[in-house]
Amino acid sequence: MKNNKIYKDAPNYCHYFFDLVETDNLLHELEKSNQLTKELFSLITPENENFSYEANKWTTKEVLRHIIDCERVYTYRAFRFSRFDNTELAGFDENKYVDNFKVTKQNLEELENEFENVRKSTISLFQTMTDEMLDFKGTANKVAFTARALGFMTVGHNLHHCNFIKTKYLSKQ
């Protein structure tokens, strides 16, 4: 994807994630990455759901938890901005989120169901947004974003981690 407006409406570190998205059609890309993620879940066996490719790295399930957590954060921000809320939003520590997940006994099927529910909600949210709502710029973690940029960040971040799971977690055992 090379929509200059989206690149301009987000910090540079997001551009890598935007480059993973093929088109400028946000709803289509959310659906497409949803399907890709569901296919990925089907490739994860009981033997590799708790696999970590290196010491002190997240397990497969922890990476999936991270995808879900970040999607929730990104869409919450997009929701606030789409409602023309200019209140500065705080950042979050993704590592602490995963550390706190480690105490749960959530299985892979539960994670998959949760992902599907979160993604369904994400799609519903973005379906309701007008161009004006999508293009409102707010601040989160001291950085300006539009709701649209956060939508594409959600897709690109998801794609990045799905690709990472395939190459680092599923192909190494």
QUIFENPE-V666909 format. One record per pair of residues at least 12 apart in sequence whose ideal C-beta (glycine too) atoms are under 6 Angstrom apart, sorted by sequence separation. I is the first residue (numbers start at 1). GAP is how many residues later the second one is. D is the distance in Angstrom with one decimal. If there is no record, write none. Layout:
I:GAP:D ; I:GAP:D
This chain:
48:12:5.7 ; 49:12:5.2 ; 77:12:5.8 ; 134:13:5.0 ; 134:14:3.9 ; 44:16:5.9 ; 1:17:5.9 ; 73:19:5.7 ; 1:20:4.4 ; 3:21:4.6 ; 1:23:5.7 ; 126:25:5.4 ; 69:28:4.9 ; 66:32:5.7 ; 62:36:5.0 ; 65:36:4.7 ; 58:40:6.0 ; 68:46:5.8 ; 79:46:6.0 ; 64:47:5.1 ; 68:47:5.4 ; 71:47:5.5 ; 75:47:4.9 ; 82:47:4.9 ; 68:50:5.6 ; 75:50:5.8 ; 91:50:3.2 ; 82:51:3.9 ; 88:51:4.6 ; 89:51:4.1 ; 84:52:5.3 ; 86:52:5.9 ; 81:55:5.0 ; 81:57:3.8 ; 49:59:4.9 ; 77:63:4.8 ; 82:65:4.3 ; 81:66:4.4 ; 78:69:4.0 ; 41:71:4.5 ; 78:72:4.1 ; 77:73:5.4 ; 78:73:5.9 ; 74:76:4.8 ; 74:79:5.7 ; 74:80:4.7 ; 71:83:5.4 ; 34:85:4.7 ; 70:87:5.7 ; 67:91:5.6 ; 30:93:5.2 ; 67:94:5.1 ; 63:98:5.6 ; 26:100:5.9 ; 63:102:5.8 ; 60:109:4.8 ; 53:115:4.6 ; 53:116:5.8 ; 51:118:5.8 ; 53:119:5.2 ; 33:122:5.0 ; 40:122:5.1 ; 26:125:4.7 ; 30:125:5.9 ; 33:125:4.8 ; 37:125:5.7 ; 48:125:5.5 ; 29:126:4.6 ; 33:126:5.6 ; 36:126:5.8 ; 43:127:5.8 ; 21:131:5.6 ; 11:132:4.9 ; 18:134:5.5 ; 21:134:5.1 ; 10:135:5.3 ; 21:135:5.2 ; 17:136:5.5 ; 20:136:4.5 ; 9:137:4.2 ; 18:138:5.5 ; 10:139:3.8 ; 14:139:5.3 ; 17:139:2.8 ; 20:139:4.4 ; 9:140:4.6 ; 17:140:5.3 ; 20:140:6.0 ; 6:143:5.4 ; 17:143:6.0 ; 6:146:5.6
